[in-house]
Amino acid sequence: MNSYNQPSKDHLFLRDGTNYLKISLSEIQYIEADGNYAYIQTKEKRFAIKRSLANIAEELESGDFVRVSRGLLVNFTQVSRVSFAEGILELNDQELKLGKAYHADIKARMPRL
């Protein structure tokens, strides 16, 4: 099989009106579930897609994404601060809520001394 038939694992094409924009996985800050839709947030734009968060998490083979609550999947490379006491995760200038059930998974992703 030719290499052009193999989908790349470092980017996605996301629909923006009638166009599809190539978005690097490293640009994605987080993915948030809302009913039948999921919203992919980058620094510049928010994309709506009709997919479940579980389906997206399964398709993303990047180890950079971690589930931090029932409805939130975060690109852990963009996290600047985690507070288990406050139940928040800081991503750039934004604070996102952590689910207690996901604390162990988050701690496992955190290299620390």
C-alpha positions as CSV (number, residue, x, y, z in Angstrom):
1,M,0.0,0.0,0.0
2,N,1.3,3.5,-0.8
3,S,2.1,5.9,2.0
4,Y,-0.5,8.4,0.7
5,N,-3.2,5.9,1.7
6,Q,-2.1,5.9,5.3
7,P,-3.8,8.7,7.3
8,S,-1.4,10.9,9.3
9,K,-1.5,10.7,13.0
10,D,-0.2,14.2,13.7
11,H,-3.1,16.3,12.3
12,L,-6.8,16.3,11.5
13,F,-8.9,18.1,8.9
14,L,-11.8,19.9,10.6
15,R,-14.8,21.4,8.8
16,D,-15.1,25.2,8.8
17,G,-18.1,26.1,6.7
18,T,-17.6,24.6,3.3
19,N,-13.8,24.2,3.8
20,Y,-11.7,21.7,5.7
21,L,-8.8,23.2,7.7
22,K,-5.7,21.1,8.5
23,I,-5.2,21.3,12.3
24,S,-2.1,19.9,14.0
25,L,-3.0,17.7,17.1
26,S,-0.5,19.9,19.0
27,E,-2.7,23.0,18.3
28,I,-5.7,21.4,20.0
29,Q,-6.1,22.6,23.6
30,Y,-9.1,20.5,24.6
31,I,-12.2,18.7,23.3
32,E,-15.5,19.3,25.2
33,A,-18.6,17.2,24.9
34,D,-22.0,18.8,24.6
35,G,-24.9,16.5,23.9
36,N,-24.5,14.8,20.5
37,Y,-21.7,17.2,19.6
38,A,-18.1,17.7,20.6
39,Y,-16.2,21.0,20.4
40,I,-12.6,21.1,19.5
41,Q,-10.9,24.2,20.9
42,T,-7.7,25.6,19.5
43,K,-6.2,29.0,20.4
44,E,-7.8,30.6,17.4
45,K,-11.0,28.7,16.8
46,R,-13.7,26.4,18.1
47,F,-14.9,23.6,15.8
48,A,-18.1,21.7,16.3
49,I,-18.3,18.1,15.2
50,K,-21.1,15.6,15.5
51,R,-19.3,12.8,17.4
52,S,-19.1,11.5,20.9
53,L,-16.2,12.3,23.1
54,A,-15.5,8.6,23.7
55,N,-15.4,8.0,19.9
56,I,-12.9,10.9,19.4
57,A,-10.7,9.7,22.3
58,E,-10.6,6.2,20.7
59,E,-9.7,7.6,17.3
60,L,-6.9,10.0,18.6
61,E,-3.9,7.8,18.9
62,S,-1.8,10.6,20.4
63,G,-0.8,9.9,23.9
64,D,-1.0,13.6,24.6
65,F,-4.7,13.6,25.3
66,V,-6.1,12.7,28.7
67,R,-9.7,12.5,30.0
68,V,-9.9,15.0,32.9
69,S,-13.7,14.8,33.4
70,R,-16.7,13.1,32.0
71,G,-17.1,15.7,29.2
72,L,-13.5,16.9,28.7
73,L,-10.5,15.6,26.9
74,V,-7.3,17.8,27.3
75,N,-4.1,18.0,25.4
76,F,-1.8,17.5,28.4
77,T,1.2,19.2,26.6
78,Q,-0.7,22.5,27.0
79,V,-1.4,22.2,30.7
80,S,0.5,24.7,32.9
81,R,-0.9,23.9,36.4
82,V,-2.9,21.2,38.1
83,S,-4.6,21.6,41.5
84,F,-6.3,18.5,42.9
85,A,-7.3,20.5,46.0
86,E,-9.2,23.1,43.9
87,G,-10.2,20.5,41.3
88,I,-8.9,22.6,38.4
89,L,-6.5,22.3,35.6
90,E,-5.0,25.4,34.0
91,L,-4.5,25.6,30.3
92,N,-2.9,28.9,29.2
93,D,-5.2,31.5,30.9
94,Q,-8.2,29.2,31.2
95,E,-9.2,27.0,34.2
96,L,-11.0,23.7,33.5
97,K,-12.7,21.6,36.1
98,L,-11.3,18.1,37.0
99,G,-13.4,15.1,37.8
100,K,-12.3,13.2,40.9
101,A,-12.6,9.9,39.1
102,Y,-9.9,11.0,36.7
103,H,-7.3,12.1,39.3
104,A,-5.3,8.9,39.1
105,D,-5.0,9.1,35.3
106,I,-3.9,12.7,35.5
107,K,-1.3,12.0,38.2
108,A,0.1,9.1,36.0
109,R,0.7,11.7,33.2
110,M,2.6,14.1,35.5
111,P,6.4,13.5,35.7
112,R,7.3,15.0,39.1
113,L,9.9,14.9,41.8
